[in-house]
């Protein structure tokens, strides 16, 4: 495996990893927003 192959593999891995982190962050934001909304509804009713 040459140096170029290694760099390409590394870049691909980082790209996938960053996408997973971004997805997790969006999921966490969504959950936090839903929870906040749910708490507001609970407070009103």
Biopython code that builds the backbone (N, CA, C, O; Angstrom):
import numpy as np
from Bio.PDB.StructureBuilder import StructureBuilder

atoms = [
    (1, "UNK", "N", (0.842, -1.193, 0.000)),
    (1, "UNK", "CA", (0.000, 0.000, 0.000)),
    (1, "UNK", "C", (0.882, 1.248, 0.000)),
    (1, "UNK", "O", (1.713, 1.425, 0.891)),
    (2, "UNK", "N", (0.703, 2.094, -0.979)),
    (2, "UNK", "CA", (1.536, 3.292, -1.079)),
    (2, "UNK", "C", (1.048, 4.400, -0.158)),
    (2, "UNK", "O", (0.000, 4.282, 0.477)),
    (3, "UNK", "N", (1.814, 5.465, -0.095)),
    (3, "UNK", "CA", (1.488, 6.615, 0.758)),
    (3, "UNK", "C", (0.174, 7.260, 0.312)),
    (3, "UNK", "O", (-0.629, 7.685, 1.143)),
    (4, "UNK", "N", (-0.038, 7.330, -1.009)),
    (4, "UNK", "CA", (-1.272, 7.928, -1.533)),
    (4, "UNK", "C", (-2.502, 7.153, -1.080)),
    (4, "UNK", "O", (-3.511, 7.735, -0.682)),
    (5, "UNK", "N", (-2.398, 5.823, -1.148)),
    (5, "UNK", "CA", (-3.505, 4.976, -0.712)),
    (5, "UNK", "C", (-3.819, 5.221, 0.759)),
    (5, "UNK", "O", (-4.981, 5.311, 1.156)),
    (6, "UNK", "N", (-2.772, 5.325, 1.550)),
    (6, "UNK", "CA", (-2.929, 5.549, 2.976)),
    (6, "UNK", "C", (-3.646, 6.879, 3.229)),
    (6, "UNK", "O", (-4.577, 6.952, 4.030)),
    (7, "UNK", "N", (-3.198, 7.921, 2.536)),
    (7, "UNK", "CA", (-3.815, 9.237, 2.700)),
    (7, "UNK", "C", (-5.292, 9.211, 2.291)),
    (7, "UNK", "O", (-6.141, 9.826, 2.936)),
    (8, "UNK", "N", (-5.574, 8.489, 1.210)),
    (8, "UNK", "CA", (-6.949, 8.403, 0.719)),
    (8, "UNK", "C", (-7.837, 7.681, 1.741)),
    (8, "UNK", "O", (-8.953, 8.111, 2.032)),
    (9, "UNK", "N", (-7.313, 6.577, 2.274)),
    (9, "UNK", "CA", (-8.053, 5.821, 3.299)),
    (9, "UNK", "C", (-8.325, 6.694, 4.522)),
    (9, "UNK", "O", (-9.426, 6.699, 5.072)),
    (10, "UNK", "N", (-7.309, 7.419, 4.927)),
    (10, "UNK", "CA", (-7.421, 8.277, 6.099)),
    (10, "UNK", "C", (-8.468, 9.372, 5.863)),
    (10, "UNK", "O", (-9.289, 9.659, 6.734)),
    (11, "UNK", "N", (-8.424, 9.970, 4.682)),
    (11, "UNK", "CA", (-9.375, 11.030, 4.355)),
    (11, "UNK", "C", (-10.802, 10.489, 4.337)),
    (11, "UNK", "O", (-11.727, 11.139, 4.824)),
    (12, "UNK", "N", (-10.970, 9.308, 3.777)),
    (12, "UNK", "CA", (-12.291, 8.686, 3.703)),
    (12, "UNK", "C", (-12.805, 8.389, 5.106)),
    (12, "UNK", "O", (-13.965, 8.656, 5.420)),
    (13, "UNK", "N", (-11.936, 7.834, 5.946)),
    (13, "UNK", "CA", (-12.309, 7.516, 7.321)),
    (13, "UNK", "C", (-12.732, 8.781, 8.066)),
    (13, "UNK", "O", (-13.759, 8.795, 8.745)),
    (14, "UNK", "N", (-11.941, 9.835, 7.936)),
    (14, "UNK", "CA", (-12.252, 11.092, 8.617)),
    (14, "UNK", "C", (-13.580, 11.651, 8.140)),
    (14, "UNK", "O", (-14.373, 12.157, 8.934)),
    (15, "UNK", "N", (-13.819, 11.557, 6.832)),
    (15, "UNK", "CA", (-15.056, 12.072, 6.251)),
    (15, "UNK", "C", (-16.268, 11.350, 6.839)),
    (15, "UNK", "O", (-17.243, 11.984, 7.242)),
    (16, "UNK", "N", (-16.198, 10.024, 6.882)),
    (16, "UNK", "CA", (-17.288, 9.217, 7.435)),
    (16, "UNK", "C", (-17.466, 9.534, 8.914)),
    (16, "UNK", "O", (-18.588, 9.694, 9.394)),
    (17, "UNK", "N", (-16.353, 9.622, 9.629)),
    (17, "UNK", "CA", (-16.381, 9.884, 11.058)),
    (17, "UNK", "C", (-17.016, 11.243, 11.353)),
    (17, "UNK", "O", (-17.833, 11.367, 12.265)),
    (18, "UNK", "N", (-16.637, 12.260, 10.576)),
    (18, "UNK", "CA", (-17.196, 13.600, 10.772)),
    (18, "UNK", "C", (-18.690, 13.609, 10.483)),
    (18, "UNK", "O", (-19.453, 14.286, 11.173)),
    (19, "UNK", "N", (-19.114, 12.859, 9.462)),
    (19, "UNK", "CA", (-20.540, 12.767, 9.166)),
    (19, "UNK", "C", (-21.302, 12.129, 10.320)),
    (19, "UNK", "O", (-22.406, 12.561, 10.653)),
    (20, "UNK", "N", (-20.718, 11.105, 10.928)),
    (20, "UNK", "CA", (-21.350, 10.447, 12.068)),
    (20, "UNK", "C", (-21.477, 11.401, 13.243)),
    (20, "UNK", "O", (-22.501, 11.423, 13.926)),
    (21, "UNK", "N", (-20.431, 12.190, 13.479)),
    (21, "UNK", "CA", (-20.449, 13.165, 14.563)),
    (21, "UNK", "C", (-21.533, 14.216, 14.294)),
    (21, "UNK", "O", (-22.280, 14.593, 15.197)),
    (22, "UNK", "N", (-21.607, 14.681, 13.050)),
    (22, "UNK", "CA", (-22.611, 15.679, 12.681)),
    (22, "UNK", "C", (-24.018, 15.126, 12.862)),
    (22, "UNK", "O", (-24.896, 15.813, 13.385)),
    (23, "UNK", "N", (-24.237, 13.876, 12.426)),
    (23, "UNK", "CA", (-25.544, 13.234, 12.592)),
    (23, "UNK", "C", (-25.919, 13.141, 14.065)),
    (23, "UNK", "O", (-27.061, 13.412, 14.437)),
    (24, "UNK", "N", (-24.972, 12.763, 14.891)),
    (24, "UNK", "CA", (-25.215, 12.625, 16.322)),
    (24, "UNK", "C", (-25.567, 13.980, 16.935)),
    (24, "UNK", "O", (-26.435, 14.070, 17.803)),
    (25, "UNK", "N", (-24.887, 15.029, 16.477)),
    (25, "UNK", "CA", (-25.155, 16.370, 16.992)),
    (25, "UNK", "C", (-26.561, 16.830, 16.616)),
    (25, "UNK", "O", (-27.276, 17.407, 17.435)),
    (26, "UNK", "N", (-26.946, 16.568, 15.376)),
    (26, "UNK", "CA", (-28.298, 16.937, 14.916)),
    (26, "UNK", "C", (-29.337, 16.166, 15.726)),
    (26, "UNK", "O", (-30.350, 16.726, 16.147)),
    (27, "UNK", "N", (-29.077, 14.883, 15.939)),
    (27, "UNK", "CA", (-29.986, 14.037, 16.708)),
    (27, "UNK", "C", (-30.136, 14.573, 18.136)),
    (27, "UNK", "O", (-31.244, 14.638, 18.667)),
    (28, "UNK", "N", (-29.022, 14.951, 18.745)),
    (28, "UNK", "CA", (-29.046, 15.479, 20.108)),
    (28, "UNK", "C", (-29.820, 16.790, 20.159)),
    (28, "UNK", "O", (-30.605, 17.008, 21.082)),
    (29, "UNK", "N", (-29.609, 17.665, 19.177)),
    (29, "UNK", "CA", (-30.340, 18.931, 19.097)),
    (29, "UNK", "C", (-31.827, 18.679, 18.960)),
    (29, "UNK", "O", (-32.642, 19.322, 19.620)),
    (30, "UNK", "N", (-32.172, 17.737, 18.096)),
    (30, "UNK", "CA", (-33.573, 17.403, 17.859)),
    (30, "UNK", "C", (-34.217, 16.880, 19.137)),
    (30, "UNK", "O", (-35.329, 17.277, 19.487)),
    (31, "UNK", "N", (-33.520, 15.994, 19.826)),
    (31, "UNK", "CA", (-34.045, 15.441, 21.069)),
    (31, "UNK", "C", (-34.228, 16.535, 22.116)),
    (31, "UNK", "O", (-35.232, 16.560, 22.828)),
    (32, "UNK", "N", (-33.260, 17.430, 22.206)),
    (32, "UNK", "CA", (-33.336, 18.524, 23.178)),
    (32, "UNK", "C", (-34.523, 19.433, 22.846)),
    (32, "UNK", "O", (-35.248, 19.865, 23.741)),
    (33, "UNK", "N", (-34.712, 19.715, 21.571)),
    (33, "UNK", "CA", (-35.818, 20.567, 21.144)),
    (33, "UNK", "C", (-37.168, 19.911, 21.439)),
    (33, "UNK", "O", (-38.094, 20.563, 21.921)),
    (34, "UNK", "N", (-37.266, 18.617, 21.143)),
    (34, "UNK", "CA", (-38.507, 17.891, 21.405)),
    (34, "UNK", "C", (-38.807, 17.853, 22.906)),
    (34, "UNK", "O", (-39.952, 18.013, 23.327)),
    (35, "UNK", "N", (-37.775, 17.642, 23.689)),
    (35, "UNK", "CA", (-37.936, 17.575, 25.139)),
    (35, "UNK", "C", (-38.422, 18.927, 25.676)),
    (35, "UNK", "O", (-39.310, 18.986, 26.527)),
    (36, "UNK", "N", (-37.831, 20.001, 25.170)),
    (36, "UNK", "CA", (-38.210, 21.349, 25.585)),
    (36, "UNK", "C", (-39.679, 21.601, 25.231)),
    (36, "UNK", "O", (-40.450, 22.114, 26.042)),
    (37, "UNK", "N", (-40.042, 21.230, 24.012)),
    (37, "UNK", "CA", (-41.406, 21.403, 23.541)),
    (37, "UNK", "C", (-42.374, 20.600, 24.412)),
    (37, "UNK", "O", (-43.437, 21.083, 24.799)),
    (38, "UNK", "N", (-41.981, 19.379, 24.704)),
    (38, "UNK", "CA", (-42.801, 18.487, 25.527)),
    (38, "UNK", "C", (-42.992, 19.079, 26.920)),
    (38, "UNK", "O", (-44.087, 19.023, 27.481)),
    (39, "UNK", "N", (-41.925, 19.644, 27.473)),
    (39, "UNK", "CA", (-42.003, 20.269, 28.801)),
    (39, "UNK", "C", (-42.916, 21.492, 28.780)),
    (39, "UNK", "O", (-43.660, 21.732, 29.731)),
    (40, "UNK", "N", (-42.857, 22.262, 27.696)),
    (40, "UNK", "CA", (-43.725, 23.430, 27.575)),
    (40, "UNK", "C", (-45.185, 23.012, 27.526)),
    (40, "UNK", "O", (-46.037, 23.607, 28.186)),
    (41, "UNK", "N", (-45.464, 21.976, 26.735)),
    (41, "UNK", "CA", (-46.832, 21.468, 26.625)),
    (41, "UNK", "C", (-47.299, 20.970, 27.990)),
    (41, "UNK", "O", (-48.437, 21.210, 28.393)),
    (42, "UNK", "N", (-46.412, 20.279, 28.691)),
    (42, "UNK", "CA", (-46.735, 19.773, 30.019)),
    (42, "UNK", "C", (-47.026, 20.894, 31.002)),
    (42, "UNK", "O", (-47.893, 20.760, 31.866)),
    (43, "UNK", "N", (-46.297, 22.006, 30.871)),
    (43, "UNK", "CA", (-46.480, 23.140, 31.774)),
    (43, "UNK", "C", (-47.803, 23.856, 31.502)),
    (43, "UNK", "O", (-48.445, 24.356, 32.425)),
    (44, "UNK", "N", (-48.202, 23.901, 30.237)),
    (44, "UNK", "CA", (-49.432, 24.603, 29.850)),
    (44, "UNK", "C", (-50.666, 23.814, 30.288)),
    (44, "UNK", "O", (-51.592, 24.368, 30.880)),
    (45, "UNK", "N", (-50.665, 22.500, 29.988)),
    (45, "UNK", "CA", (-51.857, 21.698, 30.280)),
    (45, "UNK", "C", (-51.941, 21.287, 31.745)),
    (45, "UNK", "O", (-52.888, 20.609, 32.142)),
]
sb = StructureBuilder()
sb.init_structure("model")
sb.init_model(0)
sb.init_chain("A")
sb.init_seg("    ")
for serial, (resi, resn, name, xyz) in enumerate(atoms, 1):
    if name == "N":
        sb.init_residue(resn, " ", resi, " ")
    sb.init_atom(name, np.array(xyz, "f"), 0.0, 1.0, " ", f" {name:<3s}", serial, name[0])
structure = sb.get_structure()
